[in-house]
Amino acid sequence: MSNLLSLTSAQLKHAADIKDKISALEKELASILGSPAKASTPTPAPKKKSKMSAAGRAKISAAAKARWAKVKAAGKKSL
């Protein structure tokens, strides 16, 4: 990337023109071959949901109920 800093504005414009031509040619090739053109940014893979077993949910629920029972027994309205 440090090479970009040493380029002149004419060279940068020429490089941009070439990149545009390449993009147009890729789209043309994709239309000829019948495949969709490549996207410039790949789509990220969907995140997998973490699954908790019924037993794990039951343990968490029991712990929460016990915690609230302890708080209510002490006469408090919040943890």
PyMOL commands that set and color helices and strands:
alter all, ss='L'
color gray80, all
select helices_A, chain A and resi 2-5+9-33+54-73
alter helices_A, ss='H'
color red, helices_A
deselect
rebuild
show_as cartoon
